[in-house]
Amino acid sequence: MAAEAASGGGVVKHILLAKFKDEVTPERLDQLIRGYAALVNVVPSMKAFHWGTDVSIENMHQGFTHVFESTFESTEGIKEYIEHPEHVKFANEFLAALEKTLIIDYKPTAVN
């Protein structure tokens, strides 16, 4: 398992937490989410996409309202995604609509 982690192989999750600017309308938000979801059809290394809004009762969200999760085949796959022209175009549009964001990539580990 350590060799796989060191080589960049194995599934990697890309998590983006977002707080959108107040002026982003519900219609615009819907367009942005659809645009994000569409990347899974144009970026070969992007294997899955899920999103949702905060439903926690703990009130520890620090203002983040949305979470976006993308699944990749490897860390190299994330690099391909970041550099892909469609992602670059979309990211410029998406990031401009955010008040703040937090992005983390991780390799899921099962605990038996």
C-alpha distances in whole Angstrom, upper triangle without the diagonal:
4,5,5,6,9,10,11,10,9,12,14,17,20,22,26,28,32,35,38,41,44,46,43,45,44,44,43,39,39,40,37,34,35,35,31,31,32,30,27,30,30,27,25,21,22,21,23,25,26,29,31,33,33,34,33,36,35,36,33,33,34,36,33,34,32,28,27,23,22,19,17,15,14,15,17,18,20,21,23,24,25,27,29,32,33,30,32,35,34,32,36,38,35,35,38,39,37,38,35,31,27,24,21,18,14,11,12,10,12,13,15
4,5,5,6,9,10,10,11,14,14,17,20,22,26,28,32,35,38,41,44,46,43,45,44,45,43,40,40,40,37,35,36,35,32,32,33,30,28,31,31,27,26,22,23,23,25,26,28,30,32,34,33,35,34,37,35,36,33,32,34,36,33,35,32,29,27,24,23,20,18,17,14,14,17,19,19,20,23,24,25,27,28,32,33,30,32,35,34,32,35,37,35,34,38,38,36,37,34,30,27,24,20,17,14,12,13,12,14,15,17
4,5,5,6,9,9,10,14,15,18,21,24,27,30,33,36,39,42,45,47,44,46,45,46,43,41,41,41,37,36,37,35,32,32,33,30,28,30,30,26,24,21,23,23,25,27,29,31,33,36,36,37,36,39,38,39,36,35,36,38,35,36,34,30,28,25,23,20,18,16,13,14,15,17,19,19,21,23,24,25,27,31,32,29,31,34,34,32,35,37,35,35,38,39,37,38,35,31,28,25,21,18,16,13,15,14,17,18,20
4,5,5,6,5,7,10,12,15,18,21,24,27,30,34,36,39,42,44,41,43,42,42,40,38,37,37,34,32,33,32,29,28,29,26,24,27,26,23,21,17,19,19,21,23,25,28,30,33,33,35,34,37,36,37,34,33,34,36,33,34,31,27,25,22,20,17,15,12,10,11,12,14,16,17,19,20,21,23,24,28,29,26,28,32,31,29,32,34,32,32,36,36,35,36,33,29,26,23,19,16,13,10,12,12,15,17,19
4,5,5,6,7,10,10,13,15,18,21,24,28,31,33,36,40,41,39,41,40,40,38,35,36,36,32,31,32,31,27,27,28,25,24,26,26,23,21,17,19,19,20,22,24,26,28,30,30,32,31,34,33,34,31,30,31,32,30,31,29,25,23,20,18,16,14,12,9,9,12,14,14,15,18,19,20,22,23,27,28,25,26,30,29,27,30,32,30,29,33,34,32,33,30,26,23,19,16,13,10,8,11,11,14,16,19
4,6,8,10,13,13,16,18,20,23,26,29,33,35,38,41,43,40,43,42,42,40,37,38,37,34,33,34,32,29,29,30,27,26,28,27,24,22,19,20,21,23,25,27,28,31,33,33,35,34,37,36,36,33,32,33,34,31,33,31,27,25,22,21,18,16,14,11,10,12,15,15,15,18,20,20,21,24,27,28,26,27,30,30,28,31,33,31,30,34,35,33,34,31,27,24,21,18,15,13,11,14,14,18,20,22
4,5,9,12,12,16,18,21,24,27,30,33,35,38,42,43,40,42,42,42,39,37,37,36,33,32,33,31,28,28,29,25,24,26,25,21,20,16,18,19,22,24,26,28,31,33,34,36,36,39,37,38,35,33,34,36,33,34,31,28,25,22,20,17,14,12,9,9,9,12,14,14,16,18,19,20,21,25,26,24,25,29,29,27,30,32,31,30,34,35,33,35,32,28,25,22,19,15,14,12,15,16,19,21,23
4,7,9,9,12,14,17,20,23,26,30,32,35,38,39,36,39,38,38,36,33,33,33,30,28,29,27,24,24,25,22,20,23,22,18,17,13,15,16,18,20,22,25,27,30,30,33,32,36,34,35,32,30,31,32,29,30,28,24,22,19,16,14,11,9,6,5,6,9,10,11,13,14,15,17,19,22,23,21,22,26,25,24,27,29,27,27,30,31,30,31,28,25,22,18,15,12,11,9,13,14,17,20,23
4,7,8,12,14,18,21,24,27,31,33,36,39,40,37,39,38,38,36,34,33,33,30,28,29,27,24,24,24,21,19,22,21,18,16,12,14,14,17,19,22,24,27,30,31,33,33,36,35,36,33,31,32,34,30,31,28,24,22,18,16,13,10,7,5,7,8,9,11,13,14,15,17,18,19,23,24,22,24,27,26,25,28,30,28,28,32,33,31,33,30,26,24,20,17,13,12,9,12,13,16,19,21
4,6,10,13,16,20,23,26,30,32,35,38,39,36,38,36,36,35,32,31,31,29,26,27,26,23,22,23,20,18,20,21,17,15,12,13,12,14,17,19,22,25,27,28,30,30,33,32,33,31,29,31,32,28,29,26,22,20,16,14,11,8,6,5,8,10,10,12,14,15,16,18,20,20,24,24,22,24,27,26,25,28,30,28,28,31,32,30,32,29,26,23,19,16,12,10,7,9,11,13,16,18
4,7,10,13,17,20,23,26,28,32,35,36,33,34,33,33,31,28,28,28,25,23,24,23,20,19,20,18,15,18,19,16,14,11,10,10,11,13,15,18,21,24,25,26,27,30,30,30,28,26,28,29,25,26,23,19,16,13,10,7,6,5,5,8,10,9,10,13,14,14,16,19,19,22,22,20,22,25,23,22,26,27,25,25,29,29,27,29,27,23,20,17,14,10,9,6,7,10,12,16,18
4,7,10,13,16,19,23,25,28,31,33,30,32,30,31,29,26,26,26,23,21,22,21,18,17,19,16,15,18,18,15,14,11,10,10,11,12,14,16,19,21,22,24,24,28,27,28,25,23,25,26,22,23,20,16,14,10,8,6,5,6,6,6,10,9,8,11,13,12,14,17,17,21,20,17,20,23,21,19,23,24,22,22,26,26,24,26,23,19,16,13,10,7,6,5,7,10,13,16,19
4,6,10,13,16,20,22,25,28,30,27,28,27,28,26,23,23,23,20,18,19,19,15,15,17,15,13,17,18,15,15,12,10,10,9,10,11,13,15,18,18,21,21,25,24,24,22,20,21,22,19,19,16,12,10,7,6,5,6,9,9,9,12,11,9,13,14,12,14,17,17,21,19,16,19,21,19,17,21,22,19,19,23,23,21,23,20,16,14,10,8,6,5,6,7,11,14,17,20
4,7,10,13,17,19,22,25,26,24,25,24,25,23,20,20,21,17,15,17,16,13,13,16,13,13,16,17,14,15,12,10,11,10,9,10,11,14,16,17,20,20,24,23,23,21,18,19,20,16,17,14,10,8,6,5,6,8,11,11,10,12,11,8,11,13,10,11,15,15,18,17,14,16,18,16,14,18,19,16,16,19,19,17,19,17,13,11,7,6,4,7,9,11,14,17,20,23
4,7,10,14,16,19,22,24,21,23,22,23,21,18,19,19,16,14,17,16,13,14,17,15,15,18,19,17,18,15,13,14,12,10,10,10,11,13,14,17,17,21,20,19,17,14,16,16,12,13,11,7,6,5,7,9,11,14,14,13,16,14,11,14,16,13,13,17,18,20,19,15,17,19,16,14,17,18,15,14,18,17,15,17,14,10,8,6,5,6,8,11,12,15,18,20,23
4,6,10,12,15,18,20,18,20,19,20,18,15,17,17,14,12,15,15,11,13,16,14,15,19,19,17,19,17,14,16,14,11,11,9,11,12,13,16,17,20,20,18,16,13,14,13,10,11,8,6,5,7,9,12,14,17,17,16,18,16,13,15,17,14,13,17,18,19,18,14,15,17,14,12,15,15,12,11,14,14,11,13,10,7,6,4,7,9,12,15,16,19,21,24,27
4,7,10,13,16,18,16,18,18,20,18,14,16,17,14,13,16,16,13,15,18,17,18,22,22,21,23,21,18,19,17,14,12,10,10,10,10,13,14,17,16,15,13,9,10,10,6,7,6,5,6,9,12,15,17,21,21,19,22,20,17,19,21,18,17,20,21,22,20,17,18,19,16,14,16,16,12,11,14,13,10,11,8,5,5,6,9,12,14,17,18,21,23,25,28
4,6,10,12,14,12,15,15,17,15,11,14,15,12,11,15,15,13,15,18,18,19,22,23,21,24,23,20,21,19,15,14,11,11,9,10,14,15,18,18,15,14,10,10,8,5,6,5,6,8,11,14,17,20,24,23,22,24,22,19,21,22,19,18,21,21,22,20,17,18,18,15,13,14,14,10,9,12,10,7,8,6,5,7,9,12,15,17,21,21,24,26,28,32
4,7,9,12,10,13,13,16,14,11,14,16,13,13,17,17,15,18,21,20,22,25,25,25,28,26,23,25,22,18,17,13,12,10,11,14,15,18,17,14,14,10,9,6,5,5,7,9,11,15,18,21,24,27,27,26,28,26,22,24,26,22,21,24,24,24,22,20,20,20,17,15,16,15,11,10,11,9,6,6,5,6,9,12,15,18,21,24,25,28,30,31,35
4,6,8,7,10,11,13,11,8,12,13,11,12,15,15,14,17,19,20,22,24,25,24,27,27,23,25,23,19,17,14,13,12,13,16,18,20,21,18,17,13,13,10,8,8,8,11,13,16,19,22,25,28,29,27,29,27,23,25,26,22,21,24,24,23,21,19,19,18,15,14,14,12,9,9,9,6,4,5,7,9,12,14,18,21,24,27,27,30,32,34,38
4,5,6,9,11,13,11,10,14,15,13,14,18,17,17,20,22,22,25,27,27,27,30,30,27,29,26,23,21,18,17,15,16,19,21,23,23,19,19,16,14,11,11,11,12,15,16,20,22,26,28,32,32,30,31,30,26,27,28,25,23,25,26,25,23,21,20,19,17,15,15,13,11,10,9,6,5,5,8,11,15,17,21,24,27,30,31,34,36,38,41
4,6,8,10,13,11,11,14,16,15,16,19,20,20,22,24,25,27,29,30,30,33,33,30,31,28,25,23,20,18,16,16,19,21,22,23,19,20,17,16,12,12,12,14,17,19,23,25,29,31,35,35,33,35,33,30,31,32,28,27,29,29,28,26,24,24,22,20,19,18,16,14,14,12,9,9,8,11,14,18,20,24,27,30,33,33,36,38,40,43
4,6,9,11,10,10,14,14,14,16,18,19,19,22,23,24,27,29,29,29,33,33,30,32,29,25,24,21,20,18,19,22,24,26,26,23,23,20,19,15,16,15,16,19,20,24,26,30,32,36,36,34,36,33,30,31,32,28,27,29,28,27,25,23,23,21,19,18,17,14,14,14,11,8,10,10,14,16,20,22,26,29,32,35,35,39,40,42,46
4,7,8,6,6,10,11,10,12,15,15,16,18,20,21,24,25,25,26,30,30,26,28,26,22,21,17,17,15,17,20,23,25,26,23,23,19,19,15,14,13,13,16,17,21,23,26,29,32,33,32,33,30,27,29,29,25,24,26,26,24,22,20,20,19,16,16,15,12,11,12,10,7,9,10,13,15,18,20,24,26,29,32,33,36,38,40,43
4,5,5,6,9,10,11,12,14,15,16,18,20,22,24,25,26,27,31,31,28,29,26,22,21,18,17,16,18,20,23,25,27,24,25,21,21,17,17,14,15,18,18,22,24,28,30,34,35,34,35,32,29,31,31,27,26,29,27,26,23,22,23,21,18,18,18,14,13,15,14,10,12,14,16,18,21,23,26,28,31,34,34,38,39,41,44
4,5,5,6,9,10,10,12,14,15,16,18,20,22,24,25,26,29,30,26,27,24,20,19,15,14,13,16,18,21,23,25,23,24,20,21,18,16,13,13,16,17,20,22,26,29,32,34,33,34,31,29,31,30,27,26,29,27,26,23,22,23,21,18,19,19,16,14,16,16,12,14,15,18,18,21,23,26,28,30,33,32,36,37,39,42
4,5,5,6,9,10,11,12,14,15,17,19,21,22,23,25,28,29,25,26,24,20,19,17,16,16,19,21,24,27,29,26,27,24,24,21,19,16,15,18,18,21,23,26,28,32,33,33,34,31,29,30,30,26,26,28,26,25,21,21,22,20,17,18,18,15,14,17,16,13,15,17,20,20,23,24,27,29,31,34,34,37,38,41,43
4,5,5,6,9,10,10,12,14,15,17,20,21,21,23,26,27,24,25,23,19,18,16,16,16,19,22,24,27,28,26,26,23,23,19,18,15,14,17,16,20,21,24,27,30,31,31,31,28,26,28,27,23,23,25,23,22,19,18,19,16,13,15,15,11,10,13,12,9,12,15,17,17,21,21,25,26,29,32,32,36,37,40,43
4,5,5,6,9,10,11,12,14,16,18,20,21,21,25,25,21,23,20,16,15,12,12,12,15,18,21,24,25,23,23,19,20,17,14,12,11,13,13,16,18,22,24,28,29,28,29,26,24,26,26,22,21,24,22,22,18,17,18,17,13,14,15,11,9,12,12,9,10,13,15,15,18,19,22,23,26,29,29,32,34,36,39
4,5,5,6,9,10,11,12,15,17,18,19,20,23,24,21,21,19,15,14,12,12,13,16,18,22,25,26,24,25,21,22,19,17,14,12,14,13,16,18,21,24,27,29,29,29,26,24,26,26,22,22,24,22,22,18,17,19,17,14,15,17,13,11,15,15,12,14,17,18,18,20,20,23,24,27,29,29,32,33,36,39
4,6,5,6,9,10,10,13,15,16,17,18,22,23,20,21,19,15,15,14,15,16,19,22,25,28,29,27,27,24,25,21,19,17,14,16,14,17,18,21,23,26,28,28,28,25,23,25,24,20,20,22,20,19,15,15,17,14,11,13,14,11,10,13,14,11,14,17,19,18,21,21,23,24,27,29,30,33,35,38,40
4,5,5,6,9,10,11,14,15,16,17,20,20,17,19,17,14,14,12,13,14,17,20,23,26,27,25,25,21,22,19,16,14,12,13,12,14,15,19,20,24,25,25,25,22,20,22,21,17,17,19,18,17,13,12,14,12,9,10,11,8,6,10,11,9,11,14,15,15,17,17,20,21,24,26,27,30,32,35,38
4,5,5,6,9,10,12,14,15,16,19,19,16,17,14,10,10,8,10,12,15,18,21,24,25,24,23,20,21,19,15,13,10,11,9,12,13,16,18,22,24,23,24,21,19,21,21,17,17,20,18,18,15,13,15,14,11,12,14,11,9,12,14,11,12,16,16,15,17,16,19,19,22,24,24,28,29,32,35
4,5,5,6,9,11,12,13,15,18,18,15,16,14,11,11,10,13,15,18,21,24,27,29,27,27,23,25,22,19,17,14,14,12,14,14,17,19,22,24,24,25,21,20,22,21,17,18,20,18,17,14,13,16,14,11,13,15,13,11,15,16,14,16,19,20,18,20,19,21,22,24,25,26,29,31,34,36
4,5,5,7,10,10,11,12,16,17,14,16,14,11,13,12,15,17,20,23,26,29,30,29,28,24,25,23,20,18,15,15,12,14,13,16,18,21,23,22,23,19,18,19,18,14,15,17,14,14,10,10,12,10,7,10,12,10,9,12,14,13,15,18,19,17,19,18,20,20,23,25,26,29,31,34,37
4,5,6,8,10,11,11,14,14,11,13,11,8,10,10,13,15,18,21,23,27,28,26,25,22,23,21,17,16,13,12,9,10,10,13,14,18,19,19,20,16,15,17,16,12,13,15,13,13,10,9,11,11,7,9,12,10,8,11,14,13,14,17,17,15,16,15,17,17,19,21,22,26,28,31,33
4,5,6,8,10,11,13,14,10,11,9,6,8,9,12,15,18,21,23,27,28,27,26,23,25,23,19,17,14,13,9,10,9,12,14,17,19,20,20,17,15,18,17,13,15,17,15,16,12,11,14,14,11,12,15,14,12,15,17,16,17,20,20,18,18,17,18,18,20,21,21,25,26,30,32
4,5,6,7,9,12,13,10,12,10,9,11,13,16,19,22,24,27,31,32,31,30,27,28,26,23,21,17,16,13,13,12,14,15,18,20,21,20,17,16,18,16,13,15,16,13,13,10,10,13,13,10,12,15,14,13,16,18,18,19,23,22,20,21,19,21,20,22,23,24,27,29,32,35
4,5,5,6,9,10,8,10,10,9,12,13,17,20,23,25,28,31,32,31,30,26,27,26,22,21,18,16,12,12,10,12,12,15,17,17,17,13,12,14,12,9,11,13,10,11,7,7,11,11,9,11,14,13,12,15,18,18,18,22,21,19,19,17,18,17,20,21,22,26,27,31,33
4,6,6,7,8,5,6,6,7,10,13,16,20,23,25,27,31,32,31,30,27,28,27,23,22,18,16,12,11,8,9,10,12,15,16,16,12,12,15,12,10,13,14,12,13,11,10,14,14,12,14,17,17,16,18,21,21,21,24,23,21,20,18,18,17,18,19,20,23,25,28,31
4,6,7,10,8,9,9,10,13,16,19,23,26,28,31,34,35,35,33,30,32,30,27,25,22,20,16,15,12,13,13,15,17,19,18,14,15,17,14,12,15,16,12,13,11,11,15,15,13,16,19,18,17,20,23,23,24,27,26,24,24,21,22,20,22,22,23,27,28,32,34
4,6,9,8,10,12,12,16,18,22,25,28,30,32,36,37,36,35,31,32,31,27,26,23,21,17,16,13,14,13,15,17,18,16,13,14,15,12,10,13,13,9,10,7,9,12,12,12,14,17,17,17,19,22,22,23,27,26,24,24,21,22,20,22,23,24,28,30,33,35
4,6,6,8,10,11,15,17,21,24,27,30,31,35,35,35,33,30,31,30,26,26,22,20,16,15,11,11,10,12,13,14,13,9,10,11,8,6,10,10,7,9,8,8,11,13,12,13,16,17,17,18,21,22,23,26,25,22,22,19,19,17,19,19,21,25,27,31,33
4,6,7,10,13,16,19,23,26,29,31,33,37,37,37,35,32,33,32,29,28,24,22,18,16,12,11,9,10,12,13,12,8,10,12,9,8,12,12,10,12,11,12,15,16,16,17,20,21,20,22,25,26,26,29,28,25,24,21,20,18,19,19,20,24,26,29,31
4,6,9,12,15,18,22,25,27,30,31,35,35,34,32,30,31,31,27,27,23,20,16,14,10,9,6,6,8,10,9,5,7,9,7,7,10,11,10,13,13,12,15,17,16,17,20,21,20,21,25,25,25,28,26,23,21,18,17,14,15,15,17,20,22,26,28
4,6,8,12,14,18,21,24,26,27,31,31,31,29,26,28,27,24,23,20,17,13,11,7,6,5,7,10,11,11,7,8,11,9,7,10,12,11,14,12,11,14,16,14,15,18,19,17,19,22,22,22,25,24,20,19,16,15,13,14,14,16,19,21,25,27
4,7,11,14,18,21,23,25,27,31,31,31,30,27,29,29,25,24,20,17,14,11,7,5,5,7,10,13,13,9,11,14,12,11,14,16,14,17,15,14,18,19,17,18,22,22,20,22,25,25,25,28,26,22,21,18,17,14,15,14,15,18,20,23,25
4,7,10,14,18,20,22,24,27,28,28,27,24,26,26,22,21,17,14,11,8,6,5,7,10,13,15,16,12,12,16,15,12,15,18,16,19,16,15,18,19,17,17,21,21,19,20,24,23,22,25,24,20,19,17,16,14,15,15,14,18,19,23,25
4,7,11,14,17,19,21,25,25,25,24,21,23,22,19,17,13,11,7,6,4,6,9,13,15,16,17,14,13,16,16,13,15,18,16,18,16,14,17,18,15,15,19,18,16,18,21,20,19,22,21,17,17,15,15,14,15,16,15,19,20,24,26
4,7,11,13,15,17,21,22,22,21,18,21,20,16,15,11,8,6,5,7,9,12,16,18,19,20,17,16,19,19,16,18,21,19,21,18,16,19,20,17,17,20,19,16,18,21,19,18,21,19,17,16,15,15,15,15,16,16,19,20,23,25
4,7,10,12,15,18,20,19,19,15,18,17,13,11,7,6,4,6,9,12,15,19,20,21,22,20,18,21,21,17,18,22,21,22,19,17,20,20,16,16,19,18,14,16,19,17,16,18,17,14,14,14,15,15,17,18,17,21,22,24,27
4,7,9,12,15,17,16,16,13,16,15,11,9,6,5,7,9,12,15,19,22,23,24,26,23,21,24,25,21,22,25,24,25,22,20,22,23,19,18,21,20,16,17,20,17,16,17,17,15,15,15,16,17,19,20,19,22,23,25,27
4,6,9,12,14,13,13,11,13,11,9,6,4,6,9,12,15,18,22,25,26,26,28,26,23,26,27,23,24,27,27,27,25,22,24,24,20,19,22,20,16,17,19,16,15,16,15,14,15,16,17,19,20,22,21,24,25,27,29
4,6,9,10,9,10,7,11,10,8,5,6,7,11,13,17,20,23,27,27,27,30,27,25,28,29,26,25,29,29,30,27,25,26,27,23,22,24,22,19,19,21,18,16,16,15,14,14,16,17,19,20,22,21,24,24,25,28
4,7,9,9,11,9,13,12,11,9,10,11,14,16,19,22,25,29,30,29,32,30,28,31,32,29,29,32,32,33,31,28,30,30,27,25,28,26,22,23,25,22,20,20,19,18,18,19,20,22,22,24,22,24,24,25,28
4,5,6,8,8,12,12,11,10,12,12,16,17,21,23,26,29,30,30,33,31,28,31,33,30,30,33,34,35,33,30,31,32,29,27,29,28,24,24,26,23,21,20,19,18,18,19,19,22,22,24,22,23,23,24,26
4,6,8,10,13,13,14,13,15,16,19,21,25,27,30,33,33,33,36,35,32,35,37,34,33,37,37,39,36,33,35,35,32,30,32,31,27,27,29,26,23,23,21,21,20,22,23,25,25,27,25,26,26,26,28
4,5,8,11,12,13,13,15,16,20,21,25,27,30,33,33,32,35,34,31,34,36,33,33,36,37,39,36,33,35,36,32,30,32,31,28,27,29,26,23,22,20,20,19,21,21,24,24,26,24,25,25,25,27
4,6,8,9,10,11,14,15,19,21,24,27,30,33,33,32,35,34,31,33,35,32,31,35,36,37,35,32,33,34,30,28,30,29,25,24,26,23,20,19,17,17,17,20,21,24,24,27,25,27,27,27,30
4,6,8,9,11,13,14,17,19,23,25,28,31,30,29,32,31,28,31,33,30,29,33,34,35,33,30,31,32,29,26,28,28,24,23,25,22,19,17,15,15,14,17,17,21,21,24,23,24,25,25,28
4,5,5,7,10,11,14,16,20,22,25,29,28,27,30,29,25,28,30,27,26,30,30,32,30,26,27,28,25,23,24,24,20,19,21,19,15,14,12,12,11,14,15,19,20,22,22,24,25,26,29
4,6,9,11,13,16,18,22,24,27,30,30,28,31,30,26,28,30,28,26,29,31,32,30,27,27,28,25,22,24,23,20,18,20,18,14,12,10,11,11,14,16,19,21,24,24,26,27,28,31
4,6,9,12,15,18,21,24,27,30,30,29,31,30,26,28,30,27,25,29,30,30,28,25,26,26,23,21,22,21,18,16,17,15,12,10,9,10,11,15,17,20,22,26,25,28,29,30,34
4,6,8,11,14,17,21,23,27,27,25,28,26,23,25,27,24,22,26,26,27,25,22,23,23,20,18,19,19,15,14,16,13,10,9,8,8,9,12,14,17,19,22,22,25,27,28,31
4,7,10,14,17,20,23,27,27,26,29,27,24,26,27,24,23,26,27,27,25,22,23,23,20,18,20,18,15,15,16,13,11,11,10,10,11,14,16,19,21,24,23,26,27,29,32
4,7,10,13,17,20,24,24,23,26,23,21,23,24,21,20,24,23,24,22,19,20,21,17,16,18,17,13,13,15,13,11,12,11,10,11,12,14,16,18,21,21,24,25,27,30
4,7,10,13,16,20,21,20,22,20,17,20,21,18,18,22,22,23,21,18,19,20,17,15,18,17,13,14,17,15,12,14,12,10,10,10,11,13,15,17,17,20,22,24,27
4,7,10,13,17,18,17,20,17,14,17,18,15,15,19,18,20,17,14,17,18,14,13,16,16,12,13,16,15,13,15,14,11,10,9,11,12,14,16,16,19,21,24,27
4,7,10,14,15,15,17,14,12,16,16,13,14,18,18,20,18,15,17,19,16,15,18,18,15,16,19,18,16,19,17,13,12,10,10,10,11,13,12,16,18,21,24
4,7,10,12,12,14,11,9,13,13,10,12,15,15,17,15,13,16,17,15,14,18,18,15,16,20,19,18,21,19,15,14,11,11,9,11,12,12,16,18,21,24
4,7,9,10,12,9,9,13,13,11,13,16,15,19,17,15,18,20,17,17,21,21,19,20,23,23,22,24,22,18,17,13,12,10,10,10,10,14,16,19,22
4,6,7,9,6,6,10,10,9,12,14,14,17,16,14,17,19,18,17,21,22,20,21,24,24,23,26,24,20,18,15,13,10,10,10,11,15,17,21,23
4,7,8,6,8,11,11,11,14,16,15,19,19,17,19,22,21,20,24,25,23,24,28,28,27,30,27,23,21,18,16,12,12,10,12,15,17,20,22
4,5,5,7,9,10,11,13,15,15,19,19,17,19,22,21,20,24,25,24,24,27,28,27,29,26,23,20,16,14,10,10,9,11,14,17,20,23
4,5,5,7,9,10,11,13,14,18,19,16,17,21,20,19,22,24,22,22,25,26,25,27,24,21,18,14,12,9,9,9,12,15,18,21,24
4,5,5,6,9,10,11,12,16,17,15,16,20,20,19,21,24,23,22,26,27,26,29,26,23,20,17,15,12,13,13,16,18,22,25,27
4,5,5,6,9,10,10,14,15,13,15,18,17,17,20,22,20,21,24,25,25,27,25,21,20,16,15,11,13,13,15,18,21,25,27
4,5,5,6,9,10,13,14,11,13,16,15,14,17,19,17,17,21,22,21,24,21,18,16,12,11,9,11,12,15,18,21,24,27
4,5,5,6,8,12,13,11,12,15,16,14,17,19,18,18,21,23,22,25,22,19,17,14,13,11,13,15,18,21,24,27,30
4,6,5,6,10,11,10,11,14,14,14,17,19,18,19,22,23,23,26,24,21,20,16,16,14,16,17,20,23,26,29,32
4,5,5,9,9,7,9,12,11,11,14,16,15,16,19,20,20,23,21,18,17,14,14,13,15,16,19,22,25,29,31
4,6,8,9,6,7,10,11,9,12,14,13,13,16,18,18,21,19,16,15,12,13,12,15,17,20,23,27,30,33
4,6,9,7,7,10,11,11,12,15,15,15,18,20,20,23,22,19,19,16,17,16,19,20,23,26,30,33,36
4,6,5,6,9,10,10,13,15,15,16,18,20,21,24,23,20,20,18,19,17,20,21,24,27,30,34,36
4,5,5,6,9,10,11,13,14,15,17,19,20,24,23,21,22,20,21,20,23,25,27,31,34,37,40
4,5,5,6,8,10,11,12,14,16,17,19,22,22,20,21,19,21,20,23,24,26,30,33,36,39
4,5,5,6,8,10,10,11,14,15,16,20,19,17,17,15,17,16,19,21,23,27,30,33,36
4,6,5,6,9,10,10,12,15,16,19,18,16,17,16,18,18,21,23,26,29,32,35,38
4,6,6,7,9,10,11,14,15,19,19,18,19,18,21,21,24,26,28,32,35,38,41
4,5,5,6,8,10,11,13,17,17,15,17,16,18,19,22,24,26,30,32,36,39
4,5,5,6,8,10,11,14,14,12,14,13,16,16,20,23,25,28,31,34,37
4,6,6,6,9,11,14,14,13,16,15,18,19,23,26,28,32,34,37,41
4,6,5,7,10,13,14,14,17,16,20,21,25,27,29,33,35,38,41
4,5,5,7,11,11,11,13,13,17,18,22,25,26,30,32,35,38
4,5,5,8,9,8,11,12,15,17,21,24,26,29,32,35,38
4,6,8,10,11,14,15,19,21,25,28,30,33,36,38,41
4,7,9,10,14,15,19,21,25,28,29,33,35,37,41
4,5,7,11,13,16,19,22,26,27,30,32,35,38
4,7,11,14,17,21,24,27,28,31,34,35,39
4,7,10,14,17,20,24,25,28,30,32,36
4,7,10,13,17,20,21,24,27,29,32
4,7,10,13,17,18,21,24,25,29
4,7,10,14,15,19,21,24,27
4,7,10,12,15,18,20,24
4,7,10,13,16,19,22
4,6,9,13,15,19
4,6,10,13,16
4,7,10,13
4,7,10
4,6
4
